[in-house]
Amino acid sequence: MSATEKLSVAALIGVILRRRINRTIDVKWLVENDAYAREIIKISREQKLEDLNEYADHLEKLTFGESKPNMAPAPAQSMEDTAKADIHEWLKETEPEVEEKEDDAVLDASKYIGGLR
């Protein structure tokens, strides 16, 4: 059980909760306080989101060394694949689409040639 792994899983849970249900959590407190961790794990499971359930199970296993036996088996997709998909989805949301015409780029560059010394 590495502290870095607990922190990274807690951060993933925080991001998903913020994006999907607009709830912010204290990731540091989630890693340090067992009562808070149990409550956030409970809230995560109530959302019935596949990826969130997987992260909640993983955090519970890292923090308490246990997992709920009545939970559905883990999906075939690994946590790394899910995290990569979340990152790619986030990048698509944050990168603005900028269309720059080639003529505009040439004009903008040419106005500085010889103008700056």
Contacts in CASP RR format, 6 or more apart in sequence:
PFRMAT RR
TARGET T0000
AUTHOR 0000-0000-0000
METHOD contacts of the structure
MODEL  1
MSATEKLSVAALIGVILRRRINRTIDVKWLVENDAYAREIIKISREQKLE
DLNEYADHLEKLTFGESKPNMAPAPAQSMEDTAKADIHEWLKETEPEVEE
KEDDAVLDASKYIGGLR
1 62 0 8 1.000
1 63 0 8 1.000
1 65 0 8 1.000
3 31 0 8 1.000
5 62 0 8 1.000
6 31 0 8 1.000
6 59 0 8 1.000
6 62 0 8 1.000
6 63 0 8 1.000
7 27 0 8 1.000
7 31 0 8 1.000
9 55 0 8 1.000
9 58 0 8 1.000
9 59 0 8 1.000
9 62 0 8 1.000
10 27 0 8 1.000
10 30 0 8 1.000
10 31 0 8 1.000
10 59 0 8 1.000
11 27 0 8 1.000
12 55 0 8 1.000
12 83 0 8 1.000
12 86 0 8 1.000
13 25 0 8 1.000
13 30 0 8 1.000
13 40 0 8 1.000
13 44 0 8 1.000
13 52 0 8 1.000
13 55 0 8 1.000
13 56 0 8 1.000
13 59 0 8 1.000
14 24 0 8 1.000
14 25 0 8 1.000
14 27 0 8 1.000
14 30 0 8 1.000
15 86 0 8 1.000
15 90 0 8 1.000
16 44 0 8 1.000
16 49 0 8 1.000
16 51 0 8 1.000
16 52 0 8 1.000
16 55 0 8 1.000
16 86 0 8 1.000
17 23 0 8 1.000
17 24 0 8 1.000
17 25 0 8 1.000
17 40 0 8 1.000
17 43 0 8 1.000
17 44 0 8 1.000
17 47 0 8 1.000
17 52 0 8 1.000
18 24 0 8 1.000
18 25 0 8 1.000
20 47 0 8 1.000
20 49 0 8 1.000
20 52 0 8 1.000
21 47 0 8 1.000
23 43 0 8 1.000
25 40 0 8 1.000
26 36 0 8 1.000
29 36 0 8 1.000
30 36 0 8 1.000
30 37 0 8 1.000
30 40 0 8 1.000
30 59 0 8 1.000
31 37 0 8 1.000
31 63 0 8 1.000
34 63 0 8 1.000
34 64 0 8 1.000
37 59 0 8 1.000
37 60 0 8 1.000
37 63 0 8 1.000
37 64 0 8 1.000
38 64 0 8 1.000
40 56 0 8 1.000
41 56 0 8 1.000
41 59 0 8 1.000
41 60 0 8 1.000
44 52 0 8 1.000
44 53 0 8 1.000
44 55 0 8 1.000
44 56 0 8 1.000
45 52 0 8 1.000
45 53 0 8 1.000
45 56 0 8 1.000
45 68 0 8 1.000
45 71 0 8 1.000
50 75 0 8 1.000
51 82 0 8 1.000
51 86 0 8 1.000
53 71 0 8 1.000
53 72 0 8 1.000
54 74 0 8 1.000
54 75 0 8 1.000
54 79 0 8 1.000
54 82 0 8 1.000
55 79 0 8 1.000
57 67 0 8 1.000
57 68 0 8 1.000
57 71 0 8 1.000
57 74 0 8 1.000
58 79 0 8 1.000
60 66 0 8 1.000
60 67 0 8 1.000
60 68 0 8 1.000
61 67 0 8 1.000
END
